[in-house]
Amino acid sequence: MNRGVIFMIENNELYSYEKEWLEKMLSTEFPHKEDIVKQINLAKISREYTDYYLRLKFIIQKENDKFPNNTGVPIEMRVYRDNETPIQFLLHIVRGNVSELEVFRADSSKISCEIAFKNAKIEIIIYYVGGLSDGK
């Protein structure tokens, strides 16, 4: 892993607020971060936005760019704001490919894509083989 290198989300199919979500989620160091960013940057994007959840789907074109974390949720972000239900962001990996980003409120109440990070407490949890790394 390249320490000190910032990997930016540069996929032009993503809206600016979606890039902000992903960059915040990926702002801590963890194994295979570079691979995840590369896949996101090369993916085609589809969206499913409802009143209760927001879902970005990443369609990976190159199957040979898979990485070892086969299936699961390797990274989760929680956003806490005073007097509001926390918002959860789950990045899913399926068969070695980034597959989707799910965004929803912890109590399944209504959500909007206008998610403010300013003055919020952000918790980033990295899950990986061998344990749990808490990346605050």
Backbone bond lengths (Angstrom), bond angles and torsions (degrees), N, CA, C in turn:
res aa  C-N    CA-C-N  psi(-1)  N-CA   C-N-CA  omega(-1)  CA-C   N-CA-C  phi
1 M - - - 1.456 - - 1.526 108.04 -
2 N 1.312 116.76 139.51 1.459 122.30 -179.87 1.515 110.09 -86.93
3 R 1.305 116.91 104.24 1.469 121.40 -179.85 1.524 110.27 -69.82
4 G 1.321 116.31 138.22 1.449 120.89 175.64 1.515 114.79 83.47
5 V 1.333 118.42 -6.53 1.457 121.16 179.27 1.522 108.41 -88.17
6 I 1.311 116.26 132.49 1.459 120.87 178.47 1.524 107.71 -96.57
7 F 1.319 116.21 125.20 1.454 121.73 178.93 1.524 107.82 -101.21
8 M 1.306 116.52 115.40 1.456 121.55 -175.74 1.528 111.05 -94.33
9 I 1.302 114.81 148.47 1.451 121.25 173.45 1.526 106.81 -83.61
10 E 1.321 115.69 116.62 1.467 121.51 -173.93 1.521 113.18 -123.72
11 N 1.323 117.81 20.33 1.449 121.19 179.69 1.529 108.74 -77.22
12 N 1.334 116.51 116.62 1.469 121.42 -176.79 1.529 113.44 -70.83
13 E 1.318 117.72 -10.93 1.465 120.59 177.02 1.528 112.04 -81.34
14 L 1.327 116.94 -12.09 1.464 121.06 179.49 1.525 110.62 -88.20
15 Y 1.326 116.34 141.50 1.457 121.09 173.29 1.527 108.55 -72.16
16 S 1.321 117.24 158.69 1.465 121.01 -176.48 1.532 111.50 -59.48
17 Y 1.323 118.67 -39.15 1.460 119.91 179.55 1.530 111.50 -69.02
18 E 1.327 118.37 -31.93 1.464 121.03 176.23 1.529 110.47 -67.89
19 K 1.338 116.46 -40.26 1.469 120.40 175.21 1.522 110.21 -61.04
20 E 1.339 116.97 -41.50 1.469 121.04 178.92 1.531 110.72 -61.53
21 W 1.334 117.75 -43.35 1.464 120.75 177.73 1.524 110.54 -57.67
22 L 1.341 115.05 -50.71 1.464 119.94 -175.95 1.524 111.64 -65.87
23 E 1.323 116.88 -41.59 1.467 119.28 179.36 1.518 111.12 -64.56
24 K 1.334 117.88 -37.01 1.464 120.90 176.88 1.534 109.50 -65.45
25 M 1.327 116.56 -45.31 1.469 120.61 178.89 1.518 112.07 -59.67
26 L 1.317 115.29 -38.07 1.465 121.23 -174.19 1.522 112.44 -97.17
27 S 1.327 117.09 20.26 1.470 121.03 -175.82 1.526 113.38 -81.18
28 T 1.305 117.87 -6.44 1.465 121.34 177.93 1.529 109.22 -108.63
29 E 1.317 116.67 158.26 1.463 121.01 -179.68 1.525 110.45 -83.20
30 F 1.333 116.95 139.95 1.453 122.59 175.22 1.525 108.46 -163.01
31 P 1.330 118.04 160.49 1.462 120.84 -179.61 1.527 112.03 -60.31
32 H 1.307 116.67 137.82 1.462 125.31 175.85 1.527 114.34 70.75
33 K 1.305 117.44 14.85 1.472 120.89 177.04 1.531 110.58 -57.93
34 E 1.319 117.03 -45.69 1.464 120.99 -179.59 1.525 110.96 -58.54
35 D 1.331 117.52 -39.82 1.468 121.62 178.98 1.530 111.51 -65.32
36 I 1.331 116.07 -40.88 1.465 120.36 179.02 1.524 110.45 -63.82
37 V 1.328 117.10 -46.31 1.466 121.24 179.52 1.525 110.12 -61.73
38 K 1.319 117.72 -42.88 1.469 121.47 179.40 1.525 110.86 -59.87
39 Q 1.330 116.44 -45.63 1.468 119.34 179.18 1.525 111.46 -63.41
40 I 1.323 117.27 -43.97 1.474 120.56 179.50 1.522 109.92 -60.91
41 N 1.331 117.14 -43.05 1.464 120.69 -177.60 1.521 113.15 -66.70
42 L 1.333 117.81 -26.92 1.465 121.18 -178.20 1.530 113.39 -97.56
43 A 1.325 117.61 -5.88 1.464 121.68 -173.60 1.525 112.67 -79.38
44 K 1.308 114.71 152.47 1.459 122.03 165.04 1.533 105.58 -82.79
45 I 1.328 117.18 148.78 1.459 121.38 -173.93 1.527 110.69 -118.12
46 S 1.333 115.29 135.53 1.463 119.91 167.63 1.520 107.08 -129.10
47 R 1.314 116.36 155.08 1.458 122.10 -174.50 1.515 111.49 -126.17
48 E 1.306 114.39 146.71 1.456 121.85 170.03 1.520 105.54 -136.10
49 Y 1.321 116.15 98.66 1.459 122.03 -179.52 1.518 108.12 -107.73
50 T 1.327 116.02 124.15 1.462 121.23 176.67 1.528 107.52 -123.49
51 D 1.319 116.41 -179.66 1.468 120.18 176.48 1.527 111.81 -68.10
52 Y 1.337 117.24 -21.65 1.462 120.79 -171.16 1.526 115.28 -114.51
53 Y 1.307 117.47 -13.79 1.466 120.73 174.64 1.523 109.58 -157.16
54 L 1.315 113.95 157.11 1.465 122.24 176.88 1.522 106.02 -121.72
55 R 1.314 117.43 131.44 1.457 119.94 -178.76 1.526 109.71 -132.91
56 L 1.323 114.17 126.25 1.469 121.38 171.43 1.513 107.38 -104.79
57 K 1.301 116.97 128.68 1.466 120.34 176.18 1.525 108.26 -107.81
58 F 1.331 114.87 134.59 1.460 121.76 179.69 1.520 108.01 -105.85
59 I 1.329 116.04 118.58 1.455 120.94 178.30 1.527 106.77 -99.45
60 I 1.334 114.74 109.20 1.453 121.51 -175.61 1.529 108.79 -86.34
61 Q 1.325 115.91 125.83 1.457 121.88 -177.21 1.525 113.12 -84.10
62 K 1.338 116.63 -37.20 1.465 120.79 -174.60 1.521 109.79 -103.93
63 E 1.315 116.30 109.12 1.465 120.93 -179.07 1.528 112.51 -69.85
64 N 1.335 118.99 -19.80 1.468 120.36 -176.58 1.522 112.77 -80.32
65 D 1.324 119.27 -1.60 1.464 121.92 179.71 1.528 112.37 -97.47
66 K 1.328 117.24 25.40 1.463 120.81 179.36 1.520 109.89 -69.11
67 F 1.317 116.38 159.67 1.453 119.83 175.47 1.525 109.15 -130.78
68 P 1.340 117.02 166.39 1.460 121.39 -167.76 1.523 117.72 -61.17
69 N 1.307 119.67 -27.88 1.459 120.46 -178.48 1.520 108.27 -73.25
70 N 1.315 117.26 86.49 1.457 123.10 -167.20 1.518 115.92 -57.53
71 T 1.335 118.85 -60.89 1.454 121.54 -173.23 1.526 109.91 -144.02
72 G 1.326 116.10 139.56 1.453 120.30 177.03 1.517 111.82 142.38
73 V 1.323 115.39 -161.53 1.461 123.30 177.80 1.527 106.34 -119.60
74 P 1.346 117.86 93.35 1.464 119.62 -176.72 1.521 113.86 -76.46
75 I 1.341 116.78 -17.95 1.466 119.37 -178.07 1.524 109.84 -143.64
76 E 1.327 113.90 136.89 1.464 121.84 178.24 1.520 107.77 -133.46
77 M 1.320 115.57 142.31 1.460 120.51 175.16 1.520 107.60 -127.45
78 R 1.349 114.35 137.82 1.468 120.76 176.05 1.523 108.41 -122.17
79 V 1.317 115.90 134.18 1.462 122.23 -179.80 1.523 108.00 -115.01
80 Y 1.334 114.40 120.25 1.456 121.41 -178.72 1.523 109.01 -111.62
81 R 1.338 115.98 126.59 1.463 121.99 174.84 1.525 107.26 -127.29
82 D 1.326 115.42 146.35 1.465 120.09 -179.84 1.525 110.88 -53.84
83 N 1.317 115.80 135.23 1.466 123.80 175.04 1.533 114.08 60.04
84 E 1.338 117.09 25.34 1.461 120.99 176.80 1.524 109.19 -132.77
85 T 1.313 115.73 151.65 1.450 120.65 174.07 1.527 108.58 -69.42
86 P 1.328 118.05 136.92 1.474 120.06 179.47 1.531 111.99 -58.81
87 I 1.312 114.83 150.58 1.460 122.21 176.04 1.524 107.26 -107.85
88 Q 1.331 116.30 134.09 1.455 121.86 -179.59 1.522 110.42 -112.58
89 F 1.329 114.50 139.88 1.457 123.33 176.39 1.526 106.65 -121.03
90 L 1.320 117.82 122.99 1.456 122.01 179.17 1.526 108.95 -120.99
91 L 1.319 116.63 122.54 1.457 121.69 176.48 1.524 107.76 -98.08
92 H 1.319 117.16 119.29 1.463 122.77 -175.50 1.531 111.33 -99.75
93 I 1.335 114.20 141.12 1.461 122.62 173.84 1.524 106.92 -119.22
94 V 1.334 117.14 132.83 1.462 121.44 176.71 1.520 107.95 -130.75
95 R 1.323 115.69 123.25 1.473 123.49 179.70 1.533 112.08 50.33
96 G 1.334 116.34 43.18 1.457 120.98 175.26 1.517 115.33 82.84
97 N 1.318 117.54 5.44 1.468 121.49 179.40 1.524 110.81 -121.84
98 V 1.336 116.31 142.04 1.459 121.09 171.25 1.527 106.35 -62.77
99 S 1.329 117.21 126.33 1.463 118.56 -176.32 1.521 113.81 -113.26
100 E 1.359 117.90 -39.12 1.456 117.82 -179.07 1.520 111.29 -163.50
101 L 1.322 113.57 159.60 1.453 122.80 170.97 1.518 106.69 -118.21
102 E 1.327 116.23 121.77 1.459 122.43 177.14 1.514 108.70 -104.53
103 V 1.338 116.55 136.17 1.462 121.80 178.45 1.523 107.10 -131.78
104 F 1.344 115.46 126.72 1.467 119.42 -178.29 1.523 109.61 -159.83
105 R 1.325 115.67 161.59 1.463 121.03 174.94 1.529 108.31 -81.54
106 A 1.317 116.46 145.83 1.467 121.94 -176.33 1.527 112.74 -59.05
107 D 1.331 118.13 -27.28 1.465 121.20 179.36 1.532 112.66 -100.01
108 S 1.330 116.46 9.81 1.477 123.21 179.56 1.523 113.19 64.44
109 S 1.322 117.75 21.77 1.462 120.26 175.61 1.527 109.58 -79.35
110 K 1.327 115.71 175.99 1.464 120.72 -175.95 1.522 111.99 -59.68
111 I 1.346 114.63 147.36 1.459 121.76 -178.59 1.520 109.15 -137.50
112 S 1.312 115.16 154.37 1.458 122.69 177.18 1.528 107.92 -126.05
113 C 1.309 116.84 159.65 1.472 119.86 177.50 1.530 111.62 -75.84
114 E 1.318 117.57 -7.10 1.468 121.67 177.43 1.525 109.27 -85.54
115 I 1.329 115.48 86.57 1.464 121.82 -176.98 1.522 108.21 -110.55
116 A 1.325 115.77 115.64 1.469 120.75 -177.15 1.522 110.06 -91.45
117 F 1.336 115.68 128.33 1.462 120.80 176.03 1.523 111.67 -92.17
118 K 1.329 116.68 -20.53 1.456 119.98 -178.02 1.527 109.69 -62.73
119 N 1.317 116.65 134.05 1.462 124.70 -179.21 1.531 113.24 61.46
120 A 1.316 116.83 20.95 1.459 120.81 176.79 1.524 109.08 -105.79
121 K 1.324 115.89 152.50 1.455 120.60 171.84 1.525 106.04 -90.04
122 I 1.325 116.11 125.97 1.457 121.99 -178.13 1.524 108.47 -110.48
123 E 1.304 116.11 127.60 1.461 121.47 175.74 1.522 107.50 -117.52
124 I 1.333 116.44 124.18 1.461 121.74 178.83 1.524 106.78 -115.31
125 I 1.325 115.72 124.44 1.457 121.38 -179.30 1.517 108.26 -117.20
126 I 1.318 115.48 124.43 1.460 121.81 179.18 1.519 107.74 -106.62
127 Y 1.323 116.85 122.79 1.451 122.80 176.36 1.531 106.74 -106.45
128 Y 1.307 117.36 135.70 1.465 119.44 176.84 1.514 109.14 -156.21
129 V 1.321 116.62 166.25 1.457 121.98 -179.68 1.521 108.35 -60.01
130 G 1.319 116.40 128.40 1.452 120.51 -179.91 1.513 112.93 103.10
131 G 1.324 119.02 -2.15 1.451 118.68 176.01 1.503 114.05 144.42
132 L 1.301 114.67 -161.07 1.455 122.70 -175.86 1.524 107.09 -123.91
133 S 1.318 116.07 132.78 1.459 120.96 176.78 1.506 107.89 -116.19
134 D 1.318 117.78 120.65 1.457 122.19 -178.54 1.512 108.24 -92.79
135 G 1.340 117.81 106.15 1.454 122.09 -174.67 1.501 112.75 -102.33
136 K 1.319 117.66 75.96 1.473 120.74 -179.04 1.494 111.01 -81.41
